[in-house]
């Protein structure tokens, strides 16, 4: 279903969201997390605490089956509430991470109630009325929001953070990429399936996978979204290509990507070949990346130490290394990179909180 069809089936965004007099949040907003018990919801809660996000109150929302559970925030025990149409009274900021169906139903309600919504699902990403934001790249786009700001796909975020300073160095003409996507991208249940299936494999026991389409332990497979027979791209690949163009405001950017699920618990990695409009030197590439916010160079050639998901996990930078010219392009215009970033943090929760931070006075 196209984004336009989603809106026709759910609600007209312009009719159900406010056009705020000011897009900024109050100094100490009342905050709600929708999907507070999921993998990203848990990380949203931790990010708010770790970063000292100023708030006057916090409401944790989830499905009715999670209602009554508790979570701890700043040494206070908070009860999980069932999500409903009246959940957003008095809320200034609503952080959504509960799937596109929930977002399509409840994000317009939250925005109409006066909240700024930062939505982690795919529901609104490609709608022209909704900014799609990576703060290191295009935070200014959020200034024109109409109540909802979209958090991009995790791979698009992790790729855009290093691509943007390179584009500013010299315009990018083309990106070819292959991803190595962790279980965290499919949620807490997939992470547990990786743990359980790995233990079973090592013990010689049969394990029947139920979360992902293929056996996960000691295996990898094409990302488990449907393949479009007309293009040959699966849903994840199409998202990344479309979203990179929107984030970077490059509608004609040529992007080719293959998305693969690998048996890593969390943190996605990407091998990228970046073609520039002019020849670029490796020293200027490294200098541009070293100065870029959200990027950390891990490029120790002598020690053969480059970005790894193990080291990317649990922190907010995108690690970049294996920087070299593409030997198949003698023009010097193509550079190869390997990057890794925590899918649950910079690829989801941290990016959402950073968007909100920049809307504070």
ChimeraX attribute file (.defattr): number of C-alpha atoms within 10 A of each C-alpha:
attribute: neighborCount
match mode: 1-to-1
recipient: residues
	/A:1	6
	/A:2	10
	/A:3	15
	/A:4	13
	/A:5	10
	/A:6	17
	/A:7	15
	/A:8	11
	/A:9	11
	/A:10	14
	/A:11	16
	/A:12	13
	/A:13	22
	/A:14	12
	/A:15	10
	/A:16	17
	/A:17	23
	/A:18	19
	/A:19	17
	/A:20	15
	/A:21	7
	/A:22	11
	/A:23	16
	/A:24	18
	/A:25	18
	/A:26	15
	/A:27	12
	/A:28	14
	/A:29	20
	/A:30	21
	/A:31	24
	/A:32	25
	/A:33	25
	/A:34	30
	/A:35	25
	/A:36	26
	/A:37	24
	/A:38	16
	/A:39	20
	/A:40	26
	/A:41	25
	/A:42	17
	/A:43	19
	/A:44	27
	/A:45	23
	/A:46	18
	/A:47	19
	/A:48	20
	/A:49	13
	/A:50	10
	/A:51	12
	/A:52	10
	/A:53	16
	/A:54	16
	/A:55	15
	/A:56	13
	/A:57	13
	/A:58	17
	/A:59	18
	/A:60	26
	/A:61	26
	/A:62	23
	/A:63	17
	/A:64	12
	/A:65	10
	/A:66	17
	/A:67	16
	/A:68	13
	/A:69	14
	/A:70	15
	/A:71	16
	/A:72	11
	/A:73	13
	/A:74	12
	/A:75	7
	/A:76	9
	/A:77	11
	/A:78	16
	/A:79	16
	/A:80	24
	/A:81	21
	/A:82	17
	/A:83	20
	/A:84	13
	/A:85	12
	/A:86	11
	/A:87	19
	/A:88	25
	/A:89	12
	/A:90	16
	/A:91	22
	/A:92	24
	/A:93	25
	/A:94	28
	/A:95	28
	/A:96	29
	/A:97	28
	/A:98	23
	/A:99	15
	/A:100	18
	/A:101	14
	/A:102	17
	/A:103	23
	/A:104	21
	/A:105	14
	/A:106	22
	/A:107	31
	/A:108	24
	/A:109	21
	/A:110	28
	/A:111	26
	/A:112	19
	/A:113	21
	/A:114	21
	/A:115	29
	/A:116	29
	/A:117	31
	/A:118	27
	/A:119	28
	/A:120	28
	/A:121	21
	/A:122	18
	/A:123	21
	/A:124	27
	/A:125	26
	/A:126	19
	/A:127	16
	/A:128	11
	/A:129	16
	/A:130	19
	/A:131	28
	/A:132	29
	/A:133	27
	/A:134	27
	/A:135	23
	/A:136	20
	/A:137	19
	/A:138	16
	/A:139	17
	/A:140	14
	/A:141	16
	/A:142	24
	/A:143	14
	/A:144	16
	/A:145	23
	/A:146	24
	/A:147	29
	/A:148	28
	/A:149	27
	/A:150	26
	/A:151	30
	/A:152	31
	/A:153	22
	/A:154	25
	/A:155	30
	/A:156	22
	/A:157	28
	/A:158	29
	/A:159	24
	/A:160	24
	/A:161	24
	/A:162	25
	/A:163	20
	/A:164	21
	/A:165	22
	/A:166	22
	/A:167	18
	/A:168	10
	/A:169	16
	/A:170	17
	/A:171	16
	/A:172	21
	/A:173	18
	/A:174	16
	/A:175	20
	/A:176	15
	/A:177	19
	/A:178	17
	/A:179	24
	/A:180	23
	/A:181	29
	/A:182	25
	/A:183	25
	/A:184	22
	/A:185	24
	/A:186	16
	/A:187	16
	/A:188	16
	/A:189	16
	/A:190	20
	/A:191	20
	/A:192	15
	/A:193	22
	/A:194	26
	/A:195	17
	/A:196	15
	/A:197	20
	/A:198	19
	/A:199	14
	/A:200	15
	/A:201	14
	/A:202	10
	/A:203	9
	/A:204	9
	/A:205	11
	/A:206	9
	/A:207	16
	/A:208	11
	/A:209	16
	/A:210	11
	/A:211	16
	/A:212	16
	/A:213	11
	/A:214	14
	/A:215	19
	/A:216	25
	/A:217	21
	/A:218	13
	/A:219	10
	/A:220	16
	/A:221	16
	/A:222	16
	/A:223	22
	/A:224	16
	/A:225	13
	/A:226	11
	/A:227	16
	/A:228	11
	/A:229	8
	/A:230	6
	/A:231	8
	/A:232	11
	/A:233	19
	/A:234	19
	/A:235	15
	/A:236	20
	/A:237	25
	/A:238	19
	/A:239	18
	/A:240	23
	/A:241	20
	/A:242	17
	/A:243	24
	/A:244	23
	/A:245	17
	/A:246	21
	/A:247	24
	/A:248	18
	/A:249	12
	/A:250	15
	/A:251	13
	/A:252	10
	/A:253	18
	/A:254	14
	/A:255	18
	/A:256	17
	/A:257	20
	/A:258	18
	/A:259	24
	/A:260	18
	/A:261	21
	/A:262	23
	/A:263	20
	/A:264	22
	/A:265	21
	/A:266	24
	/A:267	30
	/A:268	31
	/A:269	29
	/A:270	24
	/A:271	21
	/A:272	22
	/A:273	21
	/A:274	22
	/A:275	25
	/A:276	20
	/A:277	13
	/A:278	14
	/A:279	15
	/A:280	19
	/A:281	14
	/A:282	14
	/A:283	10
	/A:284	12
	/A:285	17
	/A:286	17
	/A:287	14
	/A:288	18
	/A:289	23
	/A:290	16
	/A:291	12
	/A:292	17
	/A:293	15
	/A:294	17
	/A:295	22
	/A:296	20
	/A:297	21
	/A:298	21
	/A:299	19
	/A:300	12
	/A:301	11
	/A:302	6
	/A:303	7
	/A:304	9
	/A:305	12
	/A:306	19
	/A:307	24
	/A:308	19
	/A:309	22
	/A:310	15
	/A:311	15
	/A:312	24
	/A:313	21
	/A:314	17
	/A:315	14
	/A:316	20
	/A:317	20
	/A:318	29
	/A:319	26
	/A:320	26
	/A:321	23
	/A:322	21
	/A:323	22
	/A:324	15
	/A:325	22
	/A:326	17
	/A:327	11
	/A:328	8
	/A:329	11
	/A:330	10
	/A:331	12
	/A:332	17
	/A:333	19
	/A:334	25
	/A:335	23
	/A:336	19
	/A:337	20
	/A:338	24
	/A:339	28
	/A:340	30
	/A:341	34
	/A:342	31
	/A:343	30
	/A:344	28
	/A:345	26
	/A:346	28
	/A:347	28
	/A:348	27
	/A:349	29
	/A:350	23
	/A:351	26
	/A:352	28
	/A:353	23
	/A:354	20
	/A:355	20
	/A:356	22
	/A:357	17
	/A:358	15
	/A:359	18
	/A:360	15
	/A:361	9
